[in-house]
């Protein structure tokens, strides 16, 4: 097997850290990582890490000169809640850095005479259901339904999906000769729950926050109503889905954008789960009407049958396994319970 050079942006974030752990053991992979922050100590040895801003053109030029990337996981993003406080920054980080990387990957595809694979985590935030009645009526929604985002984060993810397709299928479409283009693939992730890290800046954070607070014996005020339901998956499945899509033969892919999910839970389900697992956990519902309004536009469930059909996607963890075999075991270790 030939060696490959893999770039992970947003590497110090939740998905980035988990992806590094999963790729680091592979002898055929040279791992290059970038983030505004350093990696945690235990990951320092696992990659060549650059601390810096992707919007800094000098940093990108340096990476482009130094390495020939075969696979890029572009994870860096400003998440949905933070993006609402600073939409212009979110636009720059989420879309401008993506365009710059797509341009770099295009040049490298042409230099290497083969498509660089570009894996992009999109989100259920690209959906926008107009009201609760519609949300309750359309339960598991498909990739082309209701793509009417109401957040800057959702808008930027949807735009990046579109330009990813553009760079893969239509870039230099008027040139005399068909150019070699990159190979863009995106996953629309639900809320992601990690046993090892706590999310920040997202609006699906109420689920994982509730469990981590309960495990630490800290009271938690949940910022959405008890009946709010959105889809979730645990981190090992999120990383597995990224790697599965990266490895899927191109001829099997009917689309470049795939929903993936594991289970849907309401905020009340999370409370029950947290209190059953950590008796005495103090959880109160104190909905913040504005963050609540964002989650109300996100679907209660998504249909991931395209991923199941095209590249055999299937989550390893259903809700029971997720709790027993992954979350509770590891969270208890994390907090020395
Ligand atoms: C967020 O809440 O912003 C993210 C997401 C659902 O993409 N976790």
py3Dmol code that shows the C-alpha trace and the ligand (Angstrom):
import py3Dmol

protein = """\
ATOM      1  CA  UNK A   1       0.000   0.000   0.000  1.00  0.00           C
ATOM      2  CA  UNK A   2       1.400   3.454  -0.868  1.00  0.00           C
ATOM      3  CA  UNK A   3       1.991   5.978   1.886  1.00  0.00           C
ATOM      4  CA  UNK A   4      -0.404   8.878   2.186  1.00  0.00           C
ATOM      5  CA  UNK A   5      -0.287  12.342   3.713  1.00  0.00           C
ATOM      6  CA  UNK A   6      -3.404  13.386   5.581  1.00  0.00           C
ATOM      7  CA  UNK A   7      -4.284  16.914   6.692  1.00  0.00           C
ATOM      8  CA  UNK A   8      -6.715  17.509   9.567  1.00  0.00           C
ATOM      9  CA  UNK A   9      -7.860  21.083  10.202  1.00  0.00           C
ATOM     10  CA  UNK A  10      -9.626  21.956  13.460  1.00  0.00           C
ATOM     11  CA  UNK A  11      -7.532  19.141  14.890  1.00  0.00           C
ATOM     12  CA  UNK A  12      -7.774  20.248  18.529  1.00  0.00           C
ATOM     13  CA  UNK A  13     -11.577  20.146  18.448  1.00  0.00           C
ATOM     14  CA  UNK A  14     -13.693  17.204  19.550  1.00  0.00           C
ATOM     15  CA  UNK A  15     -13.846  15.321  16.232  1.00  0.00           C
ATOM     16  CA  UNK A  16     -10.258  16.254  15.411  1.00  0.00           C
ATOM     17  CA  UNK A  17      -8.870  14.699  18.581  1.00  0.00           C
ATOM     18  CA  UNK A  18     -10.854  11.496  18.076  1.00  0.00           C
ATOM     19  CA  UNK A  19      -9.822  11.281  14.416  1.00  0.00           C
ATOM     20  CA  UNK A  20      -6.137  11.726  15.290  1.00  0.00           C
ATOM     21  CA  UNK A  21      -6.365   8.856  17.800  1.00  0.00           C
ATOM     22  CA  UNK A  22      -7.921   6.642  15.196  1.00  0.00           C
ATOM     23  CA  UNK A  23      -5.461   7.465  12.364  1.00  0.00           C
ATOM     24  CA  UNK A  24      -2.296   7.734  14.422  1.00  0.00           C
ATOM     25  CA  UNK A  25      -1.604   3.985  14.566  1.00  0.00           C
ATOM     26  CA  UNK A  26      -1.532   3.668  10.771  1.00  0.00           C
ATOM     27  CA  UNK A  27       2.098   3.363   9.656  1.00  0.00           C
ATOM     28  CA  UNK A  28       1.244   4.294   6.100  1.00  0.00           C
ATOM     29  CA  UNK A  29      -0.231   7.645   7.125  1.00  0.00           C
ATOM     30  CA  UNK A  30       1.737  10.840   7.728  1.00  0.00           C
ATOM     31  CA  UNK A  31      -0.510  13.052   9.800  1.00  0.00           C
ATOM     32  CA  UNK A  32      -0.360  16.852   9.533  1.00  0.00           C
ATOM     33  CA  UNK A  33      -2.681  18.797  11.809  1.00  0.00           C
ATOM     34  CA  UNK A  34      -3.650  22.461  12.173  1.00  0.00           C
ATOM     35  CA  UNK A  35      -5.624  24.361  14.787  1.00  0.00           C
ATOM     36  CA  UNK A  36      -5.676  27.717  16.526  1.00  0.00           C
ATOM     37  CA  UNK A  37      -4.831  25.759  19.672  1.00  0.00           C
ATOM     38  CA  UNK A  38      -2.073  23.250  20.452  1.00  0.00           C
ATOM     39  CA  UNK A  39      -3.027  19.601  20.670  1.00  0.00           C
ATOM     40  CA  UNK A  40      -3.560  18.109  24.125  1.00  0.00           C
ATOM     41  CA  UNK A  41      -0.324  16.633  25.552  1.00  0.00           C
ATOM     42  CA  UNK A  42      -1.277  13.003  24.886  1.00  0.00           C
ATOM     43  CA  UNK A  43      -1.705  13.707  21.154  1.00  0.00           C
ATOM     44  CA  UNK A  44       1.414  15.825  20.633  1.00  0.00           C
ATOM     45  CA  UNK A  45       3.543  12.946  19.355  1.00  0.00           C
ATOM     46  CA  UNK A  46       0.938  11.641  16.969  1.00  0.00           C
ATOM     47  CA  UNK A  47       1.161  14.276  14.256  1.00  0.00           C
ATOM     48  CA  UNK A  48       3.141  17.224  12.968  1.00  0.00           C
ATOM     49  CA  UNK A  49       1.001  20.016  14.374  1.00  0.00           C
ATOM     50  CA  UNK A  50       0.813  23.632  13.245  1.00  0.00           C
ATOM     51  CA  UNK A  51      -0.713  26.195  15.591  1.00  0.00           C
ATOM     52  CA  UNK A  52      -2.224  28.928  13.450  1.00  0.00           C
ATOM     53  CA  UNK A  53      -5.174  30.467  11.702  1.00  0.00           C
ATOM     54  CA  UNK A  54      -6.313  28.861   8.453  1.00  0.00           C
ATOM     55  CA  UNK A  55      -7.267  32.313   7.214  1.00  0.00           C
ATOM     56  CA  UNK A  56      -3.576  33.194   7.326  1.00  0.00           C
ATOM     57  CA  UNK A  57      -2.472  32.758   3.688  1.00  0.00           C
ATOM     58  CA  UNK A  58       1.164  32.303   4.723  1.00  0.00           C
ATOM     59  CA  UNK A  59       0.297  29.269   6.799  1.00  0.00           C
ATOM     60  CA  UNK A  60      -1.633  27.707   3.921  1.00  0.00           C
ATOM     61  CA  UNK A  61       1.189  28.424   1.451  1.00  0.00           C
ATOM     62  CA  UNK A  62       3.666  26.844   3.811  1.00  0.00           C
ATOM     63  CA  UNK A  63       1.542  23.697   4.118  1.00  0.00           C
ATOM     64  CA  UNK A  64       1.064  23.560   0.356  1.00  0.00           C
ATOM     65  CA  UNK A  65       4.798  23.929  -0.347  1.00  0.00           C
ATOM     66  CA  UNK A  66       5.858  21.419   2.251  1.00  0.00           C
ATOM     67  CA  UNK A  67       3.354  18.599   1.707  1.00  0.00           C
ATOM     68  CA  UNK A  68       1.507  16.729  -1.026  1.00  0.00           C
ATOM     69  CA  UNK A  69      -1.798  15.889   0.594  1.00  0.00           C
ATOM     70  CA  UNK A  70      -3.804  12.861  -0.477  1.00  0.00           C
ATOM     71  CA  UNK A  71      -6.666  13.284   1.961  1.00  0.00           C
ATOM     72  CA  UNK A  72      -7.966  16.364   3.787  1.00  0.00           C
ATOM     73  CA  UNK A  73     -10.406  16.362   6.705  1.00  0.00           C
ATOM     74  CA  UNK A  74     -11.489  19.985   6.953  1.00  0.00           C
ATOM     75  CA  UNK A  75     -13.026  20.060  10.423  1.00  0.00           C
ATOM     76  CA  UNK A  76     -12.293  23.661  11.466  1.00  0.00           C
ATOM     77  CA  UNK A  77     -15.523  25.620  11.975  1.00  0.00           C
ATOM     78  CA  UNK A  78     -17.314  28.096  14.209  1.00  0.00           C
ATOM     79  CA  UNK A  79     -20.330  26.177  15.558  1.00  0.00           C
ATOM     80  CA  UNK A  80     -23.957  27.275  15.526  1.00  0.00           C
ATOM     81  CA  UNK A  81     -24.350  29.195  18.801  1.00  0.00           C
ATOM     82  CA  UNK A  82     -20.977  30.983  18.606  1.00  0.00           C
ATOM     83  CA  UNK A  83     -21.677  31.822  14.961  1.00  0.00           C
ATOM     84  CA  UNK A  84     -24.871  33.700  15.914  1.00  0.00           C
ATOM     85  CA  UNK A  85     -22.843  35.996  18.165  1.00  0.00           C
ATOM     86  CA  UNK A  86     -20.322  36.706  15.408  1.00  0.00           C
ATOM     87  CA  UNK A  87     -21.771  35.873  11.973  1.00  0.00           C
ATOM     88  CA  UNK A  88     -19.045  37.620   9.994  1.00  0.00           C
ATOM     89  CA  UNK A  89     -16.296  35.695  11.760  1.00  0.00           C
ATOM     90  CA  UNK A  90     -18.281  32.480  11.222  1.00  0.00           C
ATOM     91  CA  UNK A  91     -18.615  33.309   7.543  1.00  0.00           C
ATOM     92  CA  UNK A  92     -14.874  33.865   7.228  1.00  0.00           C
ATOM     93  CA  UNK A  93     -13.835  30.774   9.172  1.00  0.00           C
ATOM     94  CA  UNK A  94     -16.493  28.457   7.788  1.00  0.00           C
ATOM     95  CA  UNK A  95     -16.557  29.484   4.152  1.00  0.00           C
ATOM     96  CA  UNK A  96     -13.412  31.476   3.251  1.00  0.00           C
ATOM     97  CA  UNK A  97     -11.088  28.912   4.801  1.00  0.00           C
ATOM     98  CA  UNK A  98     -12.993  26.167   2.968  1.00  0.00           C
ATOM     99  CA  UNK A  99     -12.602  27.907  -0.397  1.00  0.00           C
ATOM    100  CA  UNK A 100      -8.890  28.455   0.240  1.00  0.00           C
ATOM    101  CA  UNK A 101      -8.441  24.772   1.057  1.00  0.00           C
ATOM    102  CA  UNK A 102     -10.518  23.674  -1.927  1.00  0.00           C
ATOM    103  CA  UNK A 103      -8.270  25.822  -4.141  1.00  0.00           C
ATOM    104  CA  UNK A 104      -5.178  24.261  -2.577  1.00  0.00           C
ATOM    105  CA  UNK A 105      -6.567  20.749  -2.971  1.00  0.00           C
ATOM    106  CA  UNK A 106      -7.449  21.512  -6.596  1.00  0.00           C
ATOM    107  CA  UNK A 107      -3.900  22.650  -7.366  1.00  0.00           C
ATOM    108  CA  UNK A 108      -2.504  19.597  -5.621  1.00  0.00           C
ATOM    109  CA  UNK A 109      -4.889  17.260  -7.494  1.00  0.00           C
ATOM    110  CA  UNK A 110      -3.560  18.693 -10.760  1.00  0.00           C
ATOM    111  CA  UNK A 111       0.083  18.502  -9.677  1.00  0.00           C
ATOM    112  CA  UNK A 112      -0.300  14.916  -8.467  1.00  0.00           C
ATOM    113  CA  UNK A 113      -2.474  13.962 -11.483  1.00  0.00           C
ATOM    114  CA  UNK A 114      -4.996  12.383  -9.156  1.00  0.00           C
ATOM    115  CA  UNK A 115      -7.901  13.711  -7.123  1.00  0.00           C
ATOM    116  CA  UNK A 116      -7.164  14.786  -3.562  1.00  0.00           C
ATOM    117  CA  UNK A 117      -9.993  13.545  -1.345  1.00  0.00           C
ATOM    118  CA  UNK A 118     -11.666  16.319   0.653  1.00  0.00           C
ATOM    119  CA  UNK A 119     -13.836  15.160   3.586  1.00  0.00           C
ATOM    120  CA  UNK A 120     -16.157  17.770   5.027  1.00  0.00           C
ATOM    121  CA  UNK A 121     -18.318  17.513   8.151  1.00  0.00           C
ATOM    122  CA  UNK A 122     -21.615  19.199   7.402  1.00  0.00           C
ATOM    123  CA  UNK A 123     -24.507  19.222   9.832  1.00  0.00           C
ATOM    124  CA  UNK A 124     -28.214  18.869  10.532  1.00  0.00           C
ATOM    125  CA  UNK A 125     -28.009  22.677  10.795  1.00  0.00           C
ATOM    126  CA  UNK A 126     -28.385  22.845   6.986  1.00  0.00           C
ATOM    127  CA  UNK A 127     -32.039  21.937   7.552  1.00  0.00           C
ATOM    128  CA  UNK A 128     -34.599  24.498   8.572  1.00  0.00           C
ATOM    129  CA  UNK A 129     -38.125  23.399   9.398  1.00  0.00           C
ATOM    130  CA  UNK A 130     -40.517  26.328   9.499  1.00  0.00           C
ATOM    131  CA  UNK A 131     -42.449  25.351  12.666  1.00  0.00           C
ATOM    132  CA  UNK A 132     -42.967  22.580  15.211  1.00  0.00           C
ATOM    133  CA  UNK A 133     -46.024  21.254  13.431  1.00  0.00           C
ATOM    134  CA  UNK A 134     -43.918  20.610  10.309  1.00  0.00           C
ATOM    135  CA  UNK A 135     -41.069  19.198  12.410  1.00  0.00           C
ATOM    136  CA  UNK A 136     -43.461  16.687  13.987  1.00  0.00           C
ATOM    137  CA  UNK A 137     -44.974  15.822  10.632  1.00  0.00           C
ATOM    138  CA  UNK A 138     -41.691  15.168   8.738  1.00  0.00           C
ATOM    139  CA  UNK A 139     -39.761  12.905  11.070  1.00  0.00           C
ATOM    140  CA  UNK A 140     -36.771  11.373   9.259  1.00  0.00           C
ATOM    141  CA  UNK A 141     -35.873  13.844   6.563  1.00  0.00           C
ATOM    142  CA  UNK A 142     -33.830  13.149   3.446  1.00  0.00           C
ATOM    143  CA  UNK A 143     -30.868  15.081   2.057  1.00  0.00           C
ATOM    144  CA  UNK A 144     -32.886  17.223  -0.359  1.00  0.00           C
ATOM    145  CA  UNK A 145     -35.729  18.110   2.014  1.00  0.00           C
ATOM    146  CA  UNK A 146     -36.045  21.358   3.937  1.00  0.00           C
ATOM    147  CA  UNK A 147     -32.572  22.737   3.236  1.00  0.00           C
ATOM    148  CA  UNK A 148     -33.589  26.189   4.464  1.00  0.00           C
ATOM    149  CA  UNK A 149     -31.115  26.952   7.271  1.00  0.00           C
ATOM    150  CA  UNK A 150     -31.851  29.779   9.699  1.00  0.00           C
ATOM    151  CA  UNK A 151     -28.352  30.093  11.203  1.00  0.00           C
ATOM    152  CA  UNK A 152     -25.087  31.460   9.807  1.00  0.00           C
ATOM    153  CA  UNK A 153     -23.508  28.098  10.638  1.00  0.00           C
ATOM    154  CA  UNK A 154     -26.180  26.199   8.674  1.00  0.00           C
ATOM    155  CA  UNK A 155     -25.938  28.625   5.735  1.00  0.00           C
ATOM    156  CA  UNK A 156     -22.166  28.299   5.609  1.00  0.00           C
ATOM    157  CA  UNK A 157     -22.262  24.487   5.786  1.00  0.00           C
ATOM    158  CA  UNK A 158     -24.818  24.333   2.965  1.00  0.00           C
ATOM    159  CA  UNK A 159     -22.780  26.762   0.838  1.00  0.00           C
ATOM    160  CA  UNK A 160     -19.598  24.733   1.399  1.00  0.00           C
ATOM    161  CA  UNK A 161     -21.397  21.564   0.335  1.00  0.00           C
ATOM    162  CA  UNK A 162     -22.397  23.306  -2.897  1.00  0.00           C
ATOM    163  CA  UNK A 163     -18.927  24.664  -3.661  1.00  0.00           C
ATOM    164  CA  UNK A 164     -17.409  21.295  -2.754  1.00  0.00           C
ATOM    165  CA  UNK A 165     -19.605  19.756  -5.450  1.00  0.00           C
ATOM    166  CA  UNK A 166     -18.679  22.602  -7.797  1.00  0.00           C
ATOM    167  CA  UNK A 167     -14.922  22.030  -7.360  1.00  0.00           C
ATOM    168  CA  UNK A 168     -15.408  18.261  -7.846  1.00  0.00           C
ATOM    169  CA  UNK A 169     -17.673  18.347 -10.872  1.00  0.00           C
ATOM    170  CA  UNK A 170     -17.612  21.702 -12.659  1.00  0.00           C
ATOM    171  CA  UNK A 171     -14.367  23.537 -11.840  1.00  0.00           C
ATOM    172  CA  UNK A 172     -12.850  24.933 -15.106  1.00  0.00           C
ATOM    173  CA  UNK A 173     -15.811  23.511 -17.002  1.00  0.00           C
ATOM    174  CA  UNK A 174     -15.114  25.813 -19.969  1.00  0.00           C
ATOM    175  CA  UNK A 175     -11.477  24.764 -20.368  1.00  0.00           C
ATOM    176  CA  UNK A 176     -10.539  22.940 -23.584  1.00  0.00           C
ATOM    177  CA  UNK A 177      -9.374  19.924 -21.650  1.00  0.00           C
ATOM    178  CA  UNK A 178     -11.224  18.338 -18.737  1.00  0.00           C
ATOM    179  CA  UNK A 179      -9.085  19.138 -15.659  1.00  0.00           C
ATOM    180  CA  UNK A 180      -8.300  16.727 -12.838  1.00  0.00           C
ATOM    181  CA  UNK A 181     -10.588  17.813 -10.033  1.00  0.00           C
ATOM    182  CA  UNK A 182     -10.617  17.043  -6.325  1.00  0.00           C
ATOM    183  CA  UNK A 183     -13.003  14.505  -4.793  1.00  0.00           C
ATOM    184  CA  UNK A 184     -15.271  16.235  -2.245  1.00  0.00           C
ATOM    185  CA  UNK A 185     -17.416  14.147   0.136  1.00  0.00           C
ATOM    186  CA  UNK A 186     -19.542  15.461   3.008  1.00  0.00           C
ATOM    187  CA  UNK A 187     -21.422  14.001   5.944  1.00  0.00           C
ATOM    188  CA  UNK A 188     -24.347  15.755   7.561  1.00  0.00           C
ATOM    189  CA  UNK A 189     -23.696  14.982  11.214  1.00  0.00           C
ATOM    190  CA  UNK A 190     -26.307  15.020  13.964  1.00  0.00           C
ATOM    191  CA  UNK A 191     -25.319  16.145  17.482  1.00  0.00           C
ATOM    192  CA  UNK A 192     -22.203  14.227  18.520  1.00  0.00           C
ATOM    193  CA  UNK A 193     -21.581  12.883  22.020  1.00  0.00           C
ATOM    194  CA  UNK A 194     -18.050  12.179  23.184  1.00  0.00           C
ATOM    195  CA  UNK A 195     -17.182  10.477  26.463  1.00  0.00           C
ATOM    196  CA  UNK A 196     -13.828  12.270  26.574  1.00  0.00           C
ATOM    197  CA  UNK A 197     -14.485  15.872  25.587  1.00  0.00           C
ATOM    198  CA  UNK A 198     -17.271  18.406  26.237  1.00  0.00           C
ATOM    199  CA  UNK A 199     -18.525  20.363  23.228  1.00  0.00           C
ATOM    200  CA  UNK A 200     -18.623  24.134  23.191  1.00  0.00           C
ATOM    201  CA  UNK A 201     -20.286  26.699  20.967  1.00  0.00           C
ATOM    202  CA  UNK A 202     -22.878  24.340  19.473  1.00  0.00           C
ATOM    203  CA  UNK A 203     -26.635  24.194  19.990  1.00  0.00           C
ATOM    204  CA  UNK A 204     -26.855  20.394  20.209  1.00  0.00           C
ATOM    205  CA  UNK A 205     -24.525  20.670  23.223  1.00  0.00           C
ATOM    206  CA  UNK A 206     -27.362  20.258  25.757  1.00  0.00           C
ATOM    207  CA  UNK A 207     -27.248  16.441  25.395  1.00  0.00           C
ATOM    208  CA  UNK A 208     -23.553  15.811  26.017  1.00  0.00           C
ATOM    209  CA  UNK A 209     -23.356  18.687  28.551  1.00  0.00           C
ATOM    210  CA  UNK A 210     -26.140  17.132  30.619  1.00  0.00           C
ATOM    211  CA  UNK A 211     -24.325  13.799  30.889  1.00  0.00           C
ATOM    212  CA  UNK A 212     -20.893  15.284  31.622  1.00  0.00           C
ATOM    213  CA  UNK A 213     -22.322  17.664  34.262  1.00  0.00           C
ATOM    214  CA  UNK A 214     -24.251  14.809  35.895  1.00  0.00           C
ATOM    215  CA  UNK A 215     -21.122  12.627  35.985  1.00  0.00           C
ATOM    216  CA  UNK A 216     -19.202  15.422  37.700  1.00  0.00           C
ATOM    217  CA  UNK A 217     -22.011  16.016  40.235  1.00  0.00           C
ATOM    218  CA  UNK A 218     -22.603  19.527  38.890  1.00  0.00           C
ATOM    219  CA  UNK A 219     -26.150  20.919  38.531  1.00  0.00           C
ATOM    220  CA  UNK A 220     -27.204  21.602  34.942  1.00  0.00           C
ATOM    221  CA  UNK A 221     -29.714  24.085  33.548  1.00  0.00           C
ATOM    222  CA  UNK A 222     -30.832  22.739  30.198  1.00  0.00           C
ATOM    223  CA  UNK A 223     -31.304  25.534  27.630  1.00  0.00           C
ATOM    224  CA  UNK A 224     -34.002  23.726  25.621  1.00  0.00           C
ATOM    225  CA  UNK A 225     -37.469  22.363  26.488  1.00  0.00           C
ATOM    226  CA  UNK A 226     -37.807  18.770  27.719  1.00  0.00           C
ATOM    227  CA  UNK A 227     -39.690  17.702  24.584  1.00  0.00           C
ATOM    228  CA  UNK A 228     -37.023  18.855  22.116  1.00  0.00           C
ATOM    229  CA  UNK A 229     -35.845  15.964  19.969  1.00  0.00           C
ATOM    230  CA  UNK A 230     -32.928  15.866  17.522  1.00  0.00           C
ATOM    231  CA  UNK A 231     -30.688  13.075  16.199  1.00  0.00           C
ATOM    232  CA  UNK A 232     -27.375  12.125  17.819  1.00  0.00           C
ATOM    233  CA  UNK A 233     -24.478   9.725  17.465  1.00  0.00           C
ATOM    234  CA  UNK A 234     -21.468   8.886  19.617  1.00  0.00           C
ATOM    235  CA  UNK A 235     -17.978   9.970  18.628  1.00  0.00           C
ATOM    236  CA  UNK A 236     -16.614   6.537  17.600  1.00  0.00           C
ATOM    237  CA  UNK A 237     -19.439   6.246  15.066  1.00  0.00           C
ATOM    238  CA  UNK A 238     -18.821   9.796  13.823  1.00  0.00           C
ATOM    239  CA  UNK A 239     -15.144   9.019  13.202  1.00  0.00           C
ATOM    240  CA  UNK A 240     -15.984   5.645  11.668  1.00  0.00           C
ATOM    241  CA  UNK A 241     -18.443   7.270   9.267  1.00  0.00           C
ATOM    242  CA  UNK A 242     -15.826   9.822   8.160  1.00  0.00           C
ATOM    243  CA  UNK A 243     -13.290   7.055   7.505  1.00  0.00           C
ATOM    244  CA  UNK A 244     -15.848   4.834   5.782  1.00  0.00           C
ATOM    245  CA  UNK A 245     -16.878   7.625   3.437  1.00  0.00           C
ATOM    246  CA  UNK A 246     -13.219   8.500   2.770  1.00  0.00           C
ATOM    247  CA  UNK A 247     -12.524   4.860   1.823  1.00  0.00           C
ATOM    248  CA  UNK A 248     -15.713   4.223  -0.162  1.00  0.00           C
ATOM    249  CA  UNK A 249     -15.071   3.448  -3.859  1.00  0.00           C
ATOM    250  CA  UNK A 250     -16.073   6.474  -5.906  1.00  0.00           C
ATOM    251  CA  UNK A 251     -18.197   4.416  -8.294  1.00  0.00           C
ATOM    252  CA  UNK A 252     -20.471   3.421  -5.370  1.00  0.00           C
ATOM    253  CA  UNK A 253     -21.313   7.014  -4.466  1.00  0.00           C
ATOM    254  CA  UNK A 254     -24.594   8.289  -5.909  1.00  0.00           C
ATOM    255  CA  UNK A 255     -24.123  11.664  -4.248  1.00  0.00           C
ATOM    256  CA  UNK A 256     -21.417  13.672  -2.486  1.00  0.00           C
ATOM    257  CA  UNK A 257     -23.541  14.630   0.535  1.00  0.00           C
ATOM    258  CA  UNK A 258     -24.805  12.030   3.020  1.00  0.00           C
ATOM    259  CA  UNK A 259     -26.907  12.109   6.184  1.00  0.00           C
ATOM    260  CA  UNK A 260     -25.596   9.855   8.970  1.00  0.00           C
ATOM    261  CA  UNK A 261     -27.224   9.217  12.320  1.00  0.00           C
ATOM    262  CA  UNK A 262     -27.634   6.688  15.142  1.00  0.00           C
ATOM    263  CA  UNK A 263     -30.574   7.558  17.405  1.00  0.00           C
ATOM    264  CA  UNK A 264     -32.906  10.423  18.233  1.00  0.00           C
ATOM    265  CA  UNK A 265     -33.331  11.542  21.819  1.00  0.00           C
ATOM    266  CA  UNK A 266     -35.369  14.222  23.509  1.00  0.00           C
ATOM    267  CA  UNK A 267     -33.874  16.456  26.171  1.00  0.00           C
ATOM    268  CA  UNK A 268     -36.082  14.582  28.683  1.00  0.00           C
ATOM    269  CA  UNK A 269     -34.523  11.279  27.480  1.00  0.00           C
ATOM    270  CA  UNK A 270     -31.088  12.761  28.208  1.00  0.00           C
ATOM    271  CA  UNK A 271     -32.241  13.814  31.660  1.00  0.00           C
ATOM    272  CA  UNK A 272     -33.574  10.303  32.394  1.00  0.00           C
ATOM    273  CA  UNK A 273     -30.380   8.752  31.119  1.00  0.00           C
ATOM    274  CA  UNK A 274     -28.210  11.075  33.199  1.00  0.00           C
ATOM    275  CA  UNK A 275     -30.271  10.551  36.362  1.00  0.00           C
ATOM    276  CA  UNK A 276     -30.428   6.764  35.959  1.00  0.00           C
ATOM    277  CA  UNK A 277     -26.682   6.595  35.423  1.00  0.00           C
ATOM    278  CA  UNK A 278     -25.663   9.162  38.018  1.00  0.00           C
ATOM    279  CA  UNK A 279     -28.360   9.091  40.734  1.00  0.00           C
ATOM    280  CA  UNK A 280     -28.883  12.448  42.398  1.00  0.00           C
ATOM    281  CA  UNK A 281     -27.959  14.396  39.251  1.00  0.00           C
ATOM    282  CA  UNK A 282     -29.626  17.807  39.425  1.00  0.00           C
ATOM    283  CA  UNK A 283     -31.043  18.833  36.045  1.00  0.00           C
ATOM    284  CA  UNK A 284     -33.539  21.629  35.451  1.00  0.00           C
ATOM    285  CA  UNK A 285     -35.133  22.833  32.244  1.00  0.00           C
ATOM    286  CA  UNK A 286     -34.553  26.570  31.782  1.00  0.00           C
ATOM    287  CA  UNK A 287     -35.132  27.068  28.059  1.00  0.00           C
ATOM    288  CA  UNK A 288     -33.414  29.976  26.385  1.00  0.00           C
ATOM    289  CA  UNK A 289     -36.046  31.025  23.807  1.00  0.00           C
ATOM    290  CA  UNK A 290     -33.434  32.019  21.235  1.00  0.00           C
ATOM    291  CA  UNK A 291     -31.280  28.883  21.320  1.00  0.00           C
ATOM    292  CA  UNK A 292     -34.502  26.892  21.604  1.00  0.00           C
ATOM    293  CA  UNK A 293     -35.752  28.485  18.374  1.00  0.00           C
ATOM    294  CA  UNK A 294     -32.660  27.236  16.543  1.00  0.00           C
ATOM    295  CA  UNK A 295     -33.112  23.633  17.690  1.00  0.00           C
ATOM    296  CA  UNK A 296     -36.804  23.790  16.791  1.00  0.00           C
ATOM    297  CA  UNK A 297     -35.794  24.245  13.131  1.00  0.00           C
ATOM    298  CA  UNK A 298     -33.586  21.139  13.180  1.00  0.00           C
ATOM    299  CA  UNK A 299     -35.176  17.788  12.278  1.00  0.00           C
ATOM    300  CA  UNK A 300     -36.221  15.257  14.918  1.00  0.00           C
ATOM    301  CA  UNK A 301     -34.522  12.576  12.839  1.00  0.00           C
ATOM    302  CA  UNK A 302     -32.706  12.220   9.515  1.00  0.00           C
ATOM    303  CA  UNK A 303     -32.903   9.466   6.930  1.00  0.00           C
ATOM    304  CA  UNK A 304     -29.451   7.991   6.310  1.00  0.00           C
ATOM    305  CA  UNK A 305     -30.543   5.282   3.863  1.00  0.00           C
ATOM    306  CA  UNK A 306     -28.379   6.727   1.048  1.00  0.00           C
ATOM    307  CA  UNK A 307     -25.235   6.189   3.172  1.00  0.00           C
ATOM    308  CA  UNK A 308     -26.470   2.723   4.158  1.00  0.00           C
ATOM    309  CA  UNK A 309     -27.063   1.760   0.525  1.00  0.00           C
ATOM    310  CA  UNK A 310     -23.992   3.319  -1.083  1.00  0.00           C
ATOM    311  CA  UNK A 311     -21.207   2.538   1.381  1.00  0.00           C
ATOM    312  CA  UNK A 312     -22.804   0.164   3.922  1.00  0.00           C
ATOM    313  CA  UNK A 313     -23.022   2.741   6.676  1.00  0.00           C
ATOM    314  CA  UNK A 314     -24.501   1.407   9.891  1.00  0.00           C
ATOM    315  CA  UNK A 315     -23.792   2.829  13.340  1.00  0.00           C
ATOM    316  CA  UNK A 316     -22.041   0.419  15.710  1.00  0.00           C
ATOM    317  CA  UNK A 317     -23.714   1.959  18.750  1.00  0.00           C
ATOM    318  CA  UNK A 318     -27.467   2.028  19.195  1.00  0.00           C
ATOM    319  CA  UNK A 319     -28.683   3.967  22.196  1.00  0.00           C
ATOM    320  CA  UNK A 320     -28.216   1.057  24.632  1.00  0.00           C
ATOM    321  CA  UNK A 321     -24.679   0.203  23.485  1.00  0.00           C
ATOM    322  CA  UNK A 322     -23.814   3.879  23.318  1.00  0.00           C
ATOM    323  CA  UNK A 323     -24.710   4.252  27.001  1.00  0.00           C
ATOM    324  CA  UNK A 324     -23.402   0.994  28.403  1.00  0.00           C
ATOM    325  CA  UNK A 325     -20.367   0.196  26.287  1.00  0.00           C
ATOM    326  CA  UNK A 326     -19.104   3.648  25.469  1.00  0.00           C
ATOM    327  CA  UNK A 327     -20.453   6.614  27.428  1.00  0.00           C
ATOM    328  CA  UNK A 328     -20.879   5.440  31.005  1.00  0.00           C
ATOM    329  CA  UNK A 329     -17.774   3.266  31.087  1.00  0.00           C
ATOM    330  CA  UNK A 330     -15.471   5.964  29.723  1.00  0.00           C
ATOM    331  CA  UNK A 331     -17.064   8.941  31.463  1.00  0.00           C
ATOM    332  CA  UNK A 332     -16.778   7.150  34.805  1.00  0.00           C
ATOM    333  CA  UNK A 333     -13.050   6.604  34.126  1.00  0.00           C
ATOM    334  CA  UNK A 334     -12.600  10.210  33.007  1.00  0.00           C
ATOM    335  CA  UNK A 335     -13.993  11.568  36.273  1.00  0.00           C
ATOM    336  CA  UNK A 336     -12.509   8.777  38.461  1.00  0.00           C
ATOM    337  CA  UNK A 337     -15.933   7.509  39.565  1.00  0.00           C
TER     338      UNK A 337
END
"""
ligand_1 = """\
8
LIG
C -23.887 22.522 16.622
O -24.709 22.360 17.541
O -23.603 23.623 16.138
C -23.216 21.302 16.053
C -24.013 20.716 14.940
C -25.348 20.138 15.197
O -23.552 20.693 13.838
N -23.012 20.331 17.072
"""
view = py3Dmol.view(width=600, height=400)
view.addModel(protein, "pdb")
view.setStyle({"model": 0}, {"cartoon": {"style": "trace"}})
view.addModel(ligand_1, "xyz")
view.setStyle({"model": 1}, {"stick": {}})
view.zoomTo()
view.show()
